[in-house]
Amino acid sequence: MYKQNWRAFLVASNLDRVKKAGRAGYQPGASPKIAAMLIAPSLVVMGVIILYPLLNSLWLSLFNYQLTRPDAFAFTLTQNYLRVIHDDTFWIAFKNTTVFTFFTVVISLVLGLIMALAIDQLPKRFTSLRGIILVPWVIPGIVVGYLFMYMFDVEVGIFNYVLQKLHVIQQFLPWLMNGDLAMIAIIVAHVWNQAPFYMLMFTAGLKAIPEDVKEAAYVEGASRWQEFWHVTMPHLKGILVITSLLMVIRNFNNFPIIFTMTGGGPVYTTTTSVIYIYRLAFEQYDMGYASAVGIIWVIVLLILSIFYVRALQKDF
């Protein structure tokens, strides 16, 4: 009896505290202040990490600022931006970035969808395969880069060995020393790292499709392909659009895998825009021009982000 009364007292006390806290939290005028206090540290950190470097880059882009020539420091306003128009290397880097992003996103998307559909058909005792397939996705990009750099090695690489054993090639190929082959190699490495992400997203989407909808399609006489195209794909449309846009933005900024495997070479055949900015800033020490290219790149990514946000707000 004593214990029951004591428990009743504790429950009543906790309920009373919860009610008081709830009333305090919902008082008019108090929520905005609490919200401001909670997000203030995040805003300060974002300001230091993102806003200050961005504004500093915008400021430096207006100057001729070369670390090797401090005497030539001068305000040039738009000269660095006009220089971009006639910079052939910038346009090569832009083309390489577009090619790399397009093929990595499309191939990863198709592979991820195929893996998700295959795993969705497996019995429950094989569901642990999802965890194994996800392993490449959690490996850091720089590790993936070093791993595939050795796998594509001209002398000891596993790719040359397997392709020769399968009689696909007659002699070992210099994957990372040939412009066209180097781009294929970094796309293969990035697809291996990225495809499991699509598989995870599509698997979640497949689980959300009501079983009675699929069964109704089969009852109406739909084939397996018709069920996939008219029932499954419309449910995956939202995931497909959002993940693709997210990966496009991410791949436009990919640095570790490409830089580790090829360093942007040979010559400029695998130089993407991010690597070009790195070379301008930390190899040629042309900080003003590197800042201008960086600001242009921010604008490109901002436009892509607008499409991404609109896709999120859209009711798929």
VENLIN-V416172 format. One record per pair of residues at least 24 apart in sequence whose C-alpha atoms are under 8 Angstrom apart, sorted by the first residue. I is the first residue (numbers start at 1). J is the second residue. If there is no record, write none. Layout:
I_J, I_J
This chain:
54_295, 57_291, 57_292, 57_294, 57_295, 58_291, 58_292, 58_295, 60_287, 60_288, 60_291, 60_292, 61_287, 61_288, 61_289, 61_290, 61_291, 61_292, 61_295, 62_288, 62_292, 63_288, 64_288, 64_289, 65_286, 65_287, 65_288, 65_289, 66_285, 66_286, 66_287, 66_288, 67_285, 67_286, 67_287, 68_285, 80_288, 80_289, 80_292, 81_289, 81_292, 81_293, 84_293, 89_268, 90_273, 90_276, 92_268, 92_269, 92_271, 92_272, 93_268, 93_270, 93_271, 93_272, 93_273, 93_276, 94_272, 94_273, 95_272, 96_269, 96_270, 96_271, 96_272, 96_273, 97_252, 97_271, 97_272, 97_273, 98_252, 100_183, 100_187, 100_251, 101_248, 101_251, 101_252, 102_248, 103_187, 104_187, 104_188, 104_190, 104_191, 104_251, 105_191, 105_244, 105_247, 105_248, 107_191, 108_191, 108_192, 108_194, 108_195, 108_198, 109_195, 109_198, 109_240, 109_244, 111_195, 111_199, 112_195, 112_196, 112_197, 112_198, 112_199, 112_200, 112_202, 113_198, 113_199, 113_202, 114_199, 115_199, 116_199, 116_200, 116_202, 116_203, 117_203, 117_206, 120_203, 120_206, 130_200, 133_196, 134_196, 134_197, 134_200, 135_196, 136_192, 136_193, 136_194, 136_196, 137_192, 137_193, 137_194, 137_195, 137_196, 137_197, 139_193, 141_193, 141_256, 141_257, 142_256, 142_257, 142_260, 144_189, 144_193, 144_257, 145_189, 145_256, 145_257, 145_258, 145_259, 145_260, 145_261, 146_257, 146_260, 146_261, 148_189, 148_261, 149_176, 149_260, 149_261, 152_176, 152_185, 176_261, 176_262, 176_266, 177_265, 177_266, 178_266, 179_265, 179_266, 179_269, 179_270, 180_269, 182_262, 182_266, 182_269, 182_270, 183_269, 183_270, 186_257, 186_258, 186_261, 189_257, 190_257, 198_243, 201_239, 201_243, 202_236, 202_239, 202_240, 205_235, 205_236, 205_239, 206_232, 206_235, 206_236, 209_235, 237_316, 238_316, 241_311, 242_308, 242_311, 242_312, 245_304, 245_307, 245_308, 246_308, 249_301, 249_304, 249_305, 252_301, 273_297
